[in-house]
Amino acid sequence: MGIRSCSRICLIDSYVLQHRRIFSQKCLFRAYYTAASALSSEEDCVFDECPKPKLETNVTDKVSVFRSIRKESKLFPLVGRVFKSLNWMVAREIRFSTAVSKHGFSHTTNAFRMVVHIFALCGMRMEVYALLRDMVGYYNEVNYDAFELFPNLLDSPRHAVRSLVVFDVLIKVFAANSMLEYAVDVFLRAKCIGLKPDICSCNFLLKCLVEANKVEFVRSLFEEFKNSGPPPTVYTYTIMMNFYCKGDTGRDVDIGQATEILEELERSGEIPTVVTYSTYIHGLCKVGCVEFALDLIRNLRCRNQPLNSYCYNAIIYAFCQKDKAYEALEILEEMKSYGILPDVYSYSILIDGFCKKGDIEKGLKFFEEMDHYGLRPSLVSYSSLFYGLCKSGLMDISLDMFHNLGATGYVYDHIAYGILIKGFCMLGDMHSANKLLEEMISNNLVPDAFIFHSLIHGFCKMGILDKALEVFNNMLQHGVLPDTITCNVIIDGYCKVGHFEEATKFIGEMQDLGISVNSYTYNAVIYSLCKLNFKKALMLYTRMLKAGVMPDTVMYTILVNIFCQRGEMHKAYNLFKEMTEKGVLPDKISYTSLISGFSRMGDMKKAWALLNEMLRKGHMPSVVTYTCLIHGFCKLKRMDIAKLLVDEMRRNKVTPDVVTYTVLIVGYRCLGNIEKAHELFDEMKESGIIPDDIAHIALGYKAGAVSEG
């Protein structure tokens, strides 16, 4: 039976077929790291297994391979030289693709299989890896089915164990080259024919699956290890710990599963490493279990378990995030007391925490400590200090320090520039902010959206719209797409200077650029137009609805208020009902606008009903709300109800203002109760409220006159 026939029998196995179907249909495998990245770091290296006893080369096996070479005469010299010398320089003389073009695919595959097995039998895994990577590259280049590599590389169905090293390395080649479905297929087929893949290869595959966030298959593969081997090692458990504690790429931290992993690890007899514990501690802090994490660290310290600065940094960071910088400082001192030296990250966290609290002096002290320990602060550390200095208005100091850094070898980044530019914008020093922008661009740094937004907002706030638009165009020229908030700032800027037509046109330009518009985009324009041209405001409102933008509470309130001011209470109330029917919750201002409108129209029954509805919805009426109602009842000469409302105001701790007193004074004067009017006038002055001209005139005084009682 040939190799290919044997492989077909293996493929019939339902277990393999089931898993291969799952992987191919769901297309769940796209790892994020290439082979180059897998080989670049110690932990990620595809050859990261612990040292093993060197494989003993079976002479009989080598002779068997050598004899089979004679049948393949075209590549015989190359294979023979490799067999005799085990010289990698000989094997690398020819690429797989070159050999295929000269000798054909089948012949080349057989020859390369022999060379691969020769190196594998001698334990030369790096050479095996290079050869298999070459073959995989060719399969990809010509769109061959890489699933066929398994049967093509199988040395002999009767002596499958001789192919174990080859398949171990093939798993790594596939995994390192983001071909995870193929790597898992090799793992399953190898187990199907009775091979036991090496746990180091399996760990590497598991790690790549974790990095690619293949949740379902990470869990399945881990269970496979536990159920039928290879038995998980501490590194396997640590990979799974990282999987549950990382909490990125759309997944939350699953601290429950992480805890189970730690418990399983301890029961297995394997000893957790400092990486295992630190990963778990970071996971605990991410879900807010800071005190529990701190207790764990102290417990581990008592048990003489391995700890490092990374473990403590998680606690320090969590406390700083909770605005507990001084508690974080205590953890730093505790860490030092145990002989664990802080690193740059430890100090950077604390510098950031204290500078955000405005304690610049403490931040500077940490820079001195870092120098004492021979630690060079990172640009992140300085950026935090810049933030604190800018927040305190010390822009000159931060700018001098920033430029001095360049002379000491630091390379400026977007964050540092962004902090300084934002600081100058907050102070209104737009000249300095814009100068930094120009300097940044001259240093070949493209400003990000945050920096452009800071400048645009700063210029609009200062009323310099032309400069804001200049920055906006500069932003587009650098390929940075503005967001909705930035565009809304410019629309507000147009409205403040009365350029409503330009603001409306700008909304269209936003949509042409593919920038989302929201109700806030329209609010400022519609609000401004309502004061000048209500018809145009309604036209823009209709356009907003056609664009699929749902009005918010502010938008509805603007329109309700305008209808109320125009005395069109039927339209105002219908719009209010539409608002509630669409699930937009009215606020205190919405209710007050309607109550004011109905009170002006003398419909106190409706106004009173709205007051009660407002209270039921949990909105406490303001002094304006009460005053509108009081004014309405005063016009109807129902001073008894007006007085009840004043009493209710005071019970609800809402203080009457000058308008409230004035409408009451006018109301009592209209009834001829001059004494009560004077009494209220005196009460108003005793309360520290200065009567306005209307109050004076209502009592027969000259406007602005001071009553003598």
C-alpha positions as CSV (number, residue, x, y, z in Angstrom):
1,M,0.0,0.0,0.0
2,G,1.5,3.4,-1.0
3,I,1.9,6.4,1.1
4,R,-1.0,8.3,-0.6
5,S,-3.4,5.3,-0.1
6,C,-2.5,5.1,3.6
7,S,-3.1,8.8,4.0
8,R,-6.6,8.4,2.4
9,I,-7.5,5.7,5.0
10,C,-6.4,8.1,7.7
11,L,-8.6,10.8,6.2
12,I,-11.7,8.6,6.4
13,D,-11.4,8.6,10.2
14,S,-14.5,10.5,11.4
15,Y,-12.6,12.3,14.1
16,V,-10.2,13.9,11.6
17,L,-13.0,14.6,9.1
18,Q,-15.1,16.3,11.7
19,H,-12.4,18.6,12.9
20,R,-11.2,19.4,9.4
21,R,-14.7,20.3,8.3
22,I,-15.1,22.6,11.3
23,F,-11.9,24.4,10.6
24,S,-12.5,24.8,6.8
25,Q,-16.1,25.9,7.1
26,K,-15.7,28.4,9.9
27,C,-12.4,29.8,8.5
28,L,-11.5,30.8,12.0
29,F,-7.7,30.7,11.6
30,R,-5.8,33.9,10.8
31,A,-3.0,34.4,13.2
32,Y,-1.5,37.8,13.6
33,Y,2.2,36.9,13.6
34,T,4.4,35.8,10.7
35,A,7.2,33.4,10.9
36,A,9.7,36.2,11.2
37,S,8.0,37.5,14.4
38,A,7.8,33.9,15.7
39,L,11.6,33.6,15.4
40,S,12.4,37.1,16.7
41,S,11.8,36.8,20.5
42,E,12.8,34.2,23.0
43,E,9.3,33.3,24.3
44,D,7.7,33.4,20.8
45,C,10.5,31.4,19.1
46,V,9.2,28.3,17.3
47,F,12.2,26.5,18.8
48,D,11.6,27.4,22.4
49,E,11.4,23.9,23.8
50,C,13.5,22.9,26.7
51,P,16.8,21.1,26.0
52,K,16.2,17.4,25.2
53,P,18.6,14.5,25.0
54,K,19.9,14.3,21.4
55,L,18.1,11.8,19.3
56,E,20.1,8.7,18.6
57,T,20.4,8.2,14.9
58,N,19.2,4.7,13.9
59,V,21.8,3.4,11.4
60,T,19.4,1.0,9.9
61,D,16.9,3.8,9.3
62,K,19.6,5.9,7.6
63,V,20.7,3.0,5.4
64,S,17.0,2.3,4.5
65,V,16.6,5.9,3.4
66,F,19.9,5.9,1.5
67,R,18.9,2.8,-0.5
68,S,15.6,4.4,-1.4
69,I,17.5,7.3,-2.9
70,R,19.0,5.2,-5.7
71,K,15.6,5.0,-7.4
72,E,15.5,8.8,-7.7
73,S,18.6,9.4,-9.9
74,K,18.0,13.0,-10.9
75,L,18.4,14.4,-7.4
76,F,20.6,11.5,-6.1
77,P,23.8,13.5,-5.9
78,L,22.3,16.2,-3.7
79,V,20.5,13.7,-1.4
80,G,23.5,11.5,-1.2
81,R,25.8,14.4,-0.2
82,V,23.4,15.4,2.5
83,F,23.2,11.8,3.8
84,K,27.0,11.5,3.9
85,S,27.8,14.9,5.4
86,L,24.7,16.2,7.1
87,N,25.9,19.5,5.8
88,W,23.2,22.2,5.8
89,M,25.1,24.3,3.2
90,V,24.7,21.4,0.8
91,A,20.9,21.1,1.4
92,R,20.3,24.8,0.9
93,E,21.9,24.8,-2.5
94,I,18.5,24.3,-4.1
95,R,15.1,25.7,-3.4
96,F,12.0,23.6,-3.6
97,S,10.4,25.7,-6.3
98,T,13.6,25.5,-8.4
99,A,13.8,21.8,-8.0
100,V,10.2,21.4,-9.1
101,S,10.8,23.4,-12.3
102,K,13.8,21.2,-13.2
103,H,12.8,17.8,-12.0
104,G,9.0,17.8,-11.5
105,F,6.8,18.0,-8.5
106,S,6.6,14.3,-7.6
107,H,10.3,13.7,-7.9
108,T,11.2,16.8,-5.9
109,T,8.7,16.0,-3.2
110,N,10.2,12.5,-2.7
111,A,13.7,13.9,-2.6
112,F,12.9,16.7,-0.1
113,R,11.0,14.2,2.0
114,M,14.2,12.1,2.2
115,V,16.4,15.1,3.1
116,V,13.9,16.3,5.7
117,H,13.9,12.9,7.4
118,I,17.6,12.6,7.3
119,F,17.9,15.9,9.2
120,A,15.0,14.9,11.5
121,L,16.6,11.5,12.4
122,C,19.7,13.5,13.5
123,G,17.7,15.9,15.6
124,M,18.6,18.9,13.3
125,R,15.2,20.7,13.8
126,M,16.3,24.1,12.5
127,E,17.3,22.6,9.2
128,V,14.0,20.6,9.1
129,Y,12.1,23.9,9.8
130,A,13.8,25.7,7.0
131,L,13.1,23.0,4.5
132,L,9.5,22.6,5.5
133,R,9.0,26.4,5.4
134,D,10.3,26.3,1.8
135,M,7.9,23.6,0.8
136,V,4.9,25.4,2.5
137,G,5.9,28.6,0.7
138,Y,5.8,26.8,-2.6
139,Y,2.4,25.2,-1.9
140,N,1.0,28.7,-1.1
141,E,2.6,30.3,-4.1
142,V,1.0,27.9,-6.6
143,N,-2.2,27.4,-4.6
144,Y,-1.7,23.7,-3.9
145,D,-3.7,22.1,-1.1
146,A,-1.4,22.3,1.9
147,F,-3.4,19.6,3.6
148,E,-1.6,17.2,1.2
149,L,1.7,17.9,2.8
150,F,1.0,15.5,5.6
151,P,0.7,12.3,3.5
152,N,3.5,13.6,1.2
153,L,5.9,13.8,4.2
154,L,4.9,10.6,5.9
155,D,8.0,8.4,5.7
156,S,6.1,5.1,5.9
157,P,2.7,4.0,7.2
158,R,4.4,1.0,8.8
159,H,7.1,3.2,10.5
160,A,5.1,6.4,11.2
161,V,7.1,7.0,14.4
162,R,10.0,8.0,12.2
163,S,8.0,11.0,11.0
164,L,7.2,12.4,14.4
165,V,9.8,15.1,14.5
166,V,8.9,16.1,10.9
167,F,5.2,16.6,11.9
168,D,6.2,18.4,15.2
169,V,8.2,20.9,13.1
170,L,5.4,21.1,10.4
171,I,2.9,22.1,13.1
172,K,5.3,25.0,14.0
173,V,5.8,26.0,10.4
174,F,2.1,26.2,9.7
175,A,1.4,28.0,13.0
176,A,4.2,30.5,12.6
177,N,2.9,31.3,9.1
178,S,-0.7,32.0,10.1
179,M,-1.9,28.7,8.7
180,L,-3.5,27.6,11.8
181,E,-6.2,25.3,10.3
182,Y,-3.4,23.3,8.7
183,A,-1.4,23.1,11.9
184,V,-4.4,21.7,13.8
185,D,-5.0,19.3,10.9
186,V,-1.4,17.9,11.2
187,F,-1.9,17.6,15.0
188,L,-5.1,15.6,14.6
189,R,-3.8,13.4,11.8
190,A,-0.6,12.6,13.7
191,K,-2.7,11.5,16.7
192,C,-4.9,9.5,14.4
193,I,-2.0,7.3,13.2
194,G,-0.8,6.8,16.8
195,L,1.9,9.5,17.0
196,K,2.3,11.7,20.1
197,P,3.2,15.3,19.1
198,D,5.7,17.1,21.3
199,I,4.1,19.4,23.9
200,C,6.4,22.2,22.8
201,S,5.0,22.2,19.3
202,C,1.5,21.9,20.7
203,N,2.2,24.8,23.1
204,F,3.3,26.9,20.2
205,L,0.2,26.1,18.3
206,L,-2.0,26.9,21.3
207,K,-0.2,30.2,21.8
208,C,-0.8,31.2,18.1
209,L,-4.5,30.3,18.5
210,V,-4.7,32.5,21.6
211,E,-3.0,35.4,19.8
212,A,-5.5,34.9,16.9
213,N,-8.4,34.9,19.4
214,K,-9.8,31.6,18.2
215,V,-11.8,31.1,21.4
216,E,-13.7,27.9,20.5
217,F,-10.6,26.1,19.3
218,V,-8.3,27.2,22.0
219,R,-10.6,25.6,24.6
220,S,-11.1,22.5,22.5
221,L,-7.3,22.0,21.9
222,F,-6.6,22.5,25.6
223,E,-9.2,19.9,26.6
224,E,-7.7,17.6,24.0
225,F,-4.3,17.9,25.7
226,K,-5.8,17.1,29.1
227,N,-7.9,14.2,27.8
228,S,-5.5,12.4,25.5
229,G,-2.2,14.1,25.6
230,P,0.3,15.4,25.3
231,P,0.0,16.3,29.0
232,P,-0.1,20.1,29.6
233,T,3.0,21.7,31.1
234,V,3.2,24.9,33.2
235,Y,3.8,26.8,30.0
236,T,0.5,25.4,28.6
237,Y,-1.4,26.5,31.7
238,T,0.3,29.9,31.5
239,I,-0.8,30.3,27.9
240,M,-4.4,29.6,28.9
241,M,-4.0,32.0,31.9
242,N,-3.1,34.7,29.4
243,F,-6.0,33.8,27.2
244,Y,-8.5,34.3,30.0
245,C,-6.8,37.3,31.6
246,K,-5.9,39.3,28.6
247,G,-9.4,40.7,27.9
248,D,-8.8,42.3,24.5
249,T,-9.9,41.8,20.9
250,G,-13.6,42.0,21.9
251,R,-13.4,39.6,24.9
252,D,-13.9,40.3,28.5
253,V,-11.5,39.0,31.2
254,D,-12.9,35.7,32.4
255,I,-11.4,35.7,35.9
256,G,-13.5,32.7,36.9
257,Q,-11.9,30.5,34.2
258,A,-8.5,32.0,35.0
259,T,-8.9,30.9,38.7
260,E,-9.9,27.4,37.6
261,I,-6.7,27.3,35.4
262,L,-4.6,28.2,38.4
263,E,-6.2,25.6,40.6
264,E,-5.8,22.9,37.9
265,L,-2.2,23.8,37.5
266,E,-1.5,23.5,41.2
267,R,-3.4,20.2,41.4
268,S,-1.4,18.8,38.4
269,G,1.9,19.1,40.4
270,E,3.4,21.6,38.1
271,I,4.8,24.7,39.8
272,P,3.4,28.0,38.6
273,T,6.0,30.5,37.3
274,V,6.3,34.2,38.1
275,V,4.7,34.8,34.6
276,T,1.7,32.6,35.6
277,Y,1.1,34.5,38.8
278,S,1.7,38.0,37.3
279,T,-0.7,37.2,34.4
280,Y,-3.4,36.2,36.9
281,I,-2.7,39.3,39.1
282,H,-3.1,41.6,36.1
283,G,-6.4,39.8,35.3
284,L,-7.7,40.3,38.8
285,C,-6.8,44.0,38.6
286,K,-8.6,44.4,35.3
287,V,-11.9,43.2,36.8
288,G,-11.5,45.4,39.8
289,C,-10.4,42.8,42.3
290,V,-7.4,44.9,43.4
291,E,-7.6,44.1,47.1
292,F,-7.8,40.4,46.4
293,A,-4.8,40.7,44.0
294,L,-2.9,42.5,46.8
295,D,-3.7,39.8,49.3
296,L,-2.6,37.1,46.8
297,I,0.8,38.9,46.3
298,R,1.3,39.1,50.1
299,N,0.4,35.4,50.4
300,L,2.8,34.4,47.7
301,R,5.5,36.5,49.4
302,C,4.9,34.6,52.7
303,R,5.2,31.3,50.8
304,N,8.4,32.4,49.1
305,Q,6.8,32.1,45.7
306,P,8.4,34.1,42.8
307,L,7.3,37.7,42.3
308,N,8.6,40.6,40.2
309,S,8.0,44.2,39.5
310,Y,5.4,43.2,36.9
311,C,3.2,41.7,39.6
312,Y,3.4,44.9,41.7
313,N,2.9,47.2,38.8
314,A,-0.5,45.8,38.2
315,I,-1.5,46.8,41.7
316,I,0.1,50.2,41.4
317,Y,-1.6,50.9,38.1
318,A,-5.0,49.8,39.5
319,F,-4.8,52.1,42.5
320,C,-3.7,55.0,40.3
321,Q,-6.7,54.4,38.0
322,K,-8.9,54.7,41.0
323,D,-7.3,58.0,41.9
324,K,-5.5,56.5,44.9
325,A,-2.0,57.6,44.1
326,Y,-0.9,57.6,47.7
327,E,-2.0,54.0,48.2
328,A,-0.1,53.1,45.0
329,L,3.0,54.8,46.5
330,E,2.7,52.6,49.6
331,I,2.7,49.5,47.3
332,L,5.9,50.8,45.7
333,E,7.6,51.1,49.1
334,E,6.4,47.6,50.1
335,M,7.8,46.2,46.9
336,K,11.2,47.9,47.6
337,S,11.2,46.5,51.2
338,Y,11.1,43.0,49.8
339,G,14.1,43.7,47.6
340,I,12.2,44.0,44.3
341,L,13.5,47.0,42.5
342,P,10.9,49.2,40.7
343,D,11.3,49.5,36.9
344,V,10.7,52.4,34.6
345,Y,7.0,51.3,34.2
346,S,6.5,51.4,38.0
347,Y,7.7,55.0,38.2
348,S,5.9,56.0,35.0
349,I,2.6,54.9,36.5
350,L,3.2,56.9,39.7
351,I,4.3,60.0,37.8
352,D,1.2,59.9,35.7
353,G,-1.0,59.3,38.8
354,F,0.4,62.2,40.8
355,C,0.6,64.6,37.9
356,K,-3.1,64.0,37.2
357,K,-3.7,64.9,40.8
358,G,-1.8,68.1,40.2
359,D,1.1,67.1,42.5
360,I,4.0,68.1,40.2
361,E,6.5,68.2,43.0
362,K,5.9,64.5,43.8
363,G,6.2,63.7,40.1
364,L,9.6,65.4,39.9
365,K,10.7,63.5,43.0
366,F,10.2,60.2,41.1
367,F,12.4,61.4,38.3
368,E,15.2,61.8,41.0
369,E,14.5,58.3,42.3
370,M,14.8,56.9,38.8
371,D,18.1,58.5,38.4
372,H,19.3,57.1,41.7
373,Y,18.4,53.5,40.5
374,G,20.1,54.2,37.1
375,L,16.7,54.1,35.3
376,R,16.3,56.3,32.3
377,P,12.8,57.8,32.2
378,S,10.8,57.0,29.1
379,L,9.1,59.6,26.9
380,V,5.8,58.3,28.5
381,S,7.1,59.4,31.9
382,Y,7.9,62.9,30.6
383,S,4.6,63.1,28.8
384,S,2.8,62.6,32.1
385,L,4.9,65.4,33.6
386,F,4.1,67.6,30.7
387,Y,0.4,66.9,31.3
388,G,0.7,67.9,34.9
389,L,2.6,71.1,34.1
390,C,0.1,72.0,31.4
391,K,-2.8,71.4,33.7
392,S,-1.2,73.8,36.2
393,G,-0.7,76.4,33.5
394,L,3.1,76.1,33.5
395,M,3.4,75.9,29.7
396,D,6.7,77.7,29.5
397,I,8.4,75.2,31.8
398,S,6.9,72.2,30.0
399,L,7.9,73.6,26.6
400,D,11.5,74.2,27.7
401,M,11.8,70.7,29.1
402,F,10.2,69.3,26.0
403,H,12.8,70.9,23.7
404,N,15.7,70.0,26.0
405,L,14.7,66.3,25.7
406,G,15.4,66.4,22.0
407,A,19.0,67.4,22.7
408,T,19.4,64.4,25.0
409,G,18.5,61.8,22.4
410,Y,14.7,61.4,23.0
411,V,12.6,61.0,19.9
412,Y,9.4,63.1,20.0
413,D,6.1,61.3,19.5
414,H,2.5,62.3,18.9
415,I,1.5,62.0,22.6
416,A,4.0,64.6,23.9
417,Y,3.2,67.0,21.1
418,G,-0.5,66.4,21.6
419,I,-0.3,67.2,25.3
420,L,1.6,70.5,24.8
421,I,-0.6,71.6,21.9
422,K,-3.7,70.9,24.0
423,G,-2.2,72.8,26.9
424,F,-1.6,75.9,24.8
425,C,-5.1,75.7,23.4
426,M,-6.6,75.6,26.9
427,L,-4.7,78.7,27.8
428,G,-5.9,80.4,24.6
429,D,-2.3,80.7,23.3
430,M,-3.2,79.6,19.8
431,H,0.0,81.1,18.3
432,S,2.2,78.8,20.3
433,A,-0.1,75.8,19.7
434,N,0.0,76.4,15.9
435,K,3.8,76.8,16.0
436,L,4.1,73.4,17.7
437,L,1.9,71.9,15.0
438,E,4.2,73.3,12.3
439,E,7.3,72.0,14.2
440,M,5.7,68.6,14.5
441,I,5.1,68.4,10.7
442,S,8.6,69.6,10.0
443,N,9.9,66.6,12.1
444,N,8.0,64.3,9.7
445,L,5.3,63.5,12.3
446,V,1.8,63.5,10.9
447,P,-0.5,65.0,13.6
448,D,-3.4,62.7,14.7
449,A,-7.1,63.5,14.9
450,F,-6.7,64.5,18.6
451,I,-4.1,67.2,17.9
452,F,-6.1,68.7,15.0
453,H,-9.3,68.7,17.1
454,S,-7.5,70.5,19.9
455,L,-6.4,73.3,17.5
456,I,-9.8,73.5,15.8
457,H,-11.6,73.7,19.1
458,G,-9.2,76.3,20.4
459,F,-9.5,78.6,17.4
460,C,-13.3,78.3,17.4
461,K,-13.4,79.1,21.1
462,M,-11.4,82.2,20.4
463,G,-13.8,83.1,17.5
464,I,-11.0,82.7,14.9
465,L,-13.1,80.6,12.5
466,D,-10.8,81.2,9.4
467,K,-7.8,79.7,11.3
468,A,-10.0,76.8,12.4
469,L,-11.0,76.1,8.8
470,E,-7.3,76.3,7.8
471,V,-6.4,73.6,10.3
472,F,-9.4,71.6,9.1
473,N,-8.2,71.7,5.5
474,N,-4.7,70.9,6.7
475,M,-6.1,67.9,8.4
476,L,-7.7,66.6,5.2
477,Q,-4.6,67.2,3.2
478,H,-2.6,64.9,5.6
479,G,-5.2,62.2,5.1
480,V,-6.6,62.4,8.6
481,L,-10.4,62.1,8.5
482,P,-12.2,64.4,11.1
483,D,-14.7,62.8,13.4
484,T,-18.3,64.0,14.1
485,I,-17.3,66.0,17.2
486,T,-14.6,68.0,15.3
487,C,-17.1,68.9,12.6
488,N,-19.7,69.8,15.2
489,V,-17.2,72.3,16.7
490,I,-16.8,74.0,13.3
491,I,-20.6,74.1,12.8
492,D,-20.9,75.8,16.3
493,G,-18.2,78.2,15.2
494,Y,-20.2,79.1,12.0
495,C,-23.3,79.7,14.1
496,K,-21.6,81.9,16.7
497,V,-20.6,84.3,13.9
498,G,-24.0,84.1,12.3
499,H,-22.9,82.2,9.2
500,F,-25.9,79.8,9.1
501,E,-25.9,79.1,5.4
502,E,-22.2,78.1,5.6
503,A,-23.1,75.9,8.6
504,T,-25.8,74.2,6.6
505,K,-23.5,73.7,3.6
506,F,-20.8,72.3,5.9
507,I,-23.3,69.6,7.1
508,G,-23.6,68.4,3.4
509,E,-19.8,68.4,3.0
510,M,-19.6,66.2,6.2
511,Q,-21.9,63.7,4.6
512,D,-20.0,63.7,1.3
513,L,-16.8,62.9,3.3
514,G,-18.6,59.9,4.9
515,I,-18.6,61.5,8.3
516,S,-21.6,60.6,10.4
517,V,-23.9,63.4,11.5
518,N,-26.0,63.3,14.6
519,S,-28.7,65.4,16.2
520,Y,-26.0,67.6,17.8
521,T,-24.7,68.5,14.3
522,Y,-28.1,70.1,13.6
523,N,-29.0,71.4,17.0
524,A,-26.9,74.6,16.9
525,V,-28.0,75.5,13.4
526,I,-31.7,74.9,14.0
527,Y,-31.6,76.7,17.3
528,S,-29.9,79.7,15.7
529,L,-32.3,79.7,12.6
530,C,-35.3,79.5,14.9
531,K,-34.5,83.0,16.2
532,L,-34.2,84.4,12.6
533,N,-36.1,82.2,10.1
534,F,-38.3,79.6,11.7
535,K,-39.4,78.3,8.2
536,K,-35.7,77.5,7.3
537,A,-35.3,75.9,10.7
538,L,-38.2,73.6,10.0
539,M,-36.8,72.8,6.6
540,L,-33.5,71.8,8.0
541,Y,-35.3,69.7,10.7
542,T,-37.1,67.9,7.9
543,R,-33.8,67.3,6.1
544,M,-32.4,65.9,9.3
545,L,-35.2,63.4,9.5
546,K,-34.7,62.4,5.9
547,A,-31.0,61.8,6.6
548,G,-32.1,59.2,9.2
549,V,-30.9,61.3,12.2
550,M,-33.1,60.8,15.3
551,P,-33.8,64.0,17.1
552,D,-32.6,64.1,20.7
553,T,-34.1,65.7,23.8
554,V,-32.3,69.0,23.0
555,M,-33.6,69.2,19.5
556,Y,-37.2,68.4,20.5
557,T,-37.0,71.0,23.3
558,I,-35.7,73.7,20.9
559,L,-38.6,73.2,18.6
560,V,-41.2,72.8,21.4
561,N,-40.0,76.1,22.9
562,I,-40.2,77.9,19.6
563,F,-43.7,76.7,19.0
564,C,-44.6,77.8,22.5
565,Q,-43.1,81.2,22.0
566,R,-45.1,81.6,18.8
567,G,-48.3,80.6,20.7
568,E,-48.8,77.4,18.6
569,M,-49.4,75.2,21.6
570,H,-51.2,72.5,19.6
571,K,-48.1,71.9,17.5
572,A,-45.8,72.2,20.5
573,Y,-47.8,69.6,22.4
574,N,-48.0,67.2,19.4
575,L,-44.2,67.4,19.1
576,F,-43.9,66.7,22.8
577,K,-46.1,63.6,22.5
578,E,-44.1,62.5,19.4
579,M,-41.0,62.8,21.5
580,T,-42.2,60.5,24.3
581,E,-43.7,58.0,21.8
582,K,-40.3,57.7,20.1
583,G,-38.7,56.9,23.5
584,V,-36.9,60.2,23.8
585,L,-37.3,61.2,27.4
586,P,-38.4,64.8,28.1
587,D,-36.3,66.7,30.7
588,K,-37.0,69.5,33.1
589,I,-36.5,72.1,30.4
590,S,-39.0,70.4,28.0
591,Y,-41.7,70.4,30.6
592,T,-41.0,73.9,31.6
593,S,-41.3,75.2,28.0
594,L,-44.7,73.6,27.7
595,I,-45.9,74.8,31.1
596,S,-44.7,78.3,30.3
597,G,-46.6,78.2,27.0
598,F,-49.9,77.0,28.4
599,S,-49.6,79.5,31.3
600,R,-49.2,82.3,28.8
601,M,-52.2,81.1,27.0
602,G,-54.2,80.9,30.2
603,D,-54.7,77.1,30.0
604,M,-53.8,76.5,33.6
605,K,-55.5,73.1,33.6
606,K,-53.1,71.8,31.0
607,A,-50.2,73.5,32.7
608,W,-51.1,72.0,36.1
609,A,-51.4,68.5,34.6
610,L,-48.0,68.9,33.1
611,L,-46.6,69.9,36.5
612,N,-48.0,66.7,38.0
613,E,-46.7,64.6,35.2
614,M,-43.3,66.2,35.6
615,L,-43.2,65.3,39.3
616,R,-44.3,61.7,38.6
617,K,-41.4,61.3,36.1
618,G,-39.0,62.4,38.9
619,H,-38.2,65.9,37.5
620,M,-38.1,68.5,40.2
621,P,-39.5,71.8,38.9
622,S,-37.1,74.7,38.9
623,V,-37.7,78.3,40.0
624,V,-38.6,79.1,36.4
625,T,-41.2,76.3,36.2
626,Y,-42.9,77.5,39.4
627,T,-42.7,81.1,38.3
628,C,-44.4,80.4,35.0
629,L,-47.3,78.7,36.9
630,I,-47.5,81.5,39.4
631,H,-47.6,84.0,36.7
632,G,-50.4,82.2,34.9
633,F,-52.6,82.0,38.1
634,C,-51.8,85.6,38.9
635,K,-53.2,86.7,35.5
636,L,-56.4,84.7,36.3
637,K,-56.4,86.5,39.8
638,R,-56.1,83.2,41.5
639,M,-53.7,84.4,44.2
640,D,-54.8,81.6,46.5
641,I,-53.3,79.0,44.2
642,A,-50.3,81.3,43.5
643,K,-49.6,81.4,47.3
644,L,-49.9,77.6,47.5
645,L,-47.3,77.3,44.8
646,V,-45.0,79.6,46.6
647,D,-45.4,77.5,49.8
648,E,-44.7,74.3,47.7
649,M,-41.6,75.9,46.3
650,R,-40.2,76.6,49.8
651,R,-41.0,73.0,50.9
652,N,-39.1,71.7,48.0
653,K,-36.2,74.1,48.8
654,V,-36.6,76.1,45.6
655,T,-35.9,79.8,46.4
656,P,-38.1,82.4,44.6
657,D,-36.1,84.9,42.5
658,V,-36.8,88.5,41.5
659,V,-39.2,87.4,38.7
660,T,-41.2,85.3,41.1
661,Y,-41.6,88.2,43.6
662,T,-42.4,90.7,40.8
663,V,-45.2,88.6,39.3
664,L,-46.7,88.2,42.8
665,I,-46.4,91.9,43.5
666,V,-48.1,92.7,40.2
667,G,-50.8,90.1,40.9
668,Y,-51.7,91.6,44.3
669,R,-51.6,95.2,42.9
670,C,-54.1,94.1,40.2
671,L,-56.4,92.9,43.0
672,G,-55.9,96.2,44.9
673,N,-54.1,94.5,47.8
674,I,-51.3,97.2,48.0
675,E,-50.4,96.2,51.5
676,K,-49.5,92.6,50.5
677,A,-47.6,93.9,47.5
678,H,-45.5,96.2,49.8
679,E,-45.0,93.3,52.2
680,L,-43.6,91.1,49.4
681,F,-41.4,93.9,48.2
682,D,-39.8,94.2,51.6
683,E,-39.5,90.5,52.0
684,M,-37.7,90.4,48.6
685,K,-35.1,93.0,49.8
686,E,-34.6,91.3,53.1
687,S,-33.9,88.0,51.3
688,G,-31.0,89.8,49.5
689,I,-32.8,90.0,46.2
690,I,-32.5,93.4,44.4
691,P,-35.9,94.5,43.0
692,D,-35.9,95.1,39.2
693,D,-37.5,98.1,37.4
694,I,-40.8,96.2,36.9
695,A,-41.1,95.7,40.7
696,H,-40.4,99.3,41.4
697,I,-42.9,100.5,38.7
698,A,-45.6,98.1,40.0
699,L,-45.5,99.9,43.4
700,G,-45.4,103.4,41.9
701,Y,-41.7,103.9,42.4
702,K,-39.3,105.2,39.8
703,A,-37.3,102.6,38.0
704,G,-34.2,101.8,40.0
705,A,-35.4,103.8,43.0
706,V,-34.7,102.5,46.5
707,S,-37.8,102.1,48.6
708,E,-37.7,103.5,52.1
709,G,-40.3,101.0,53.2
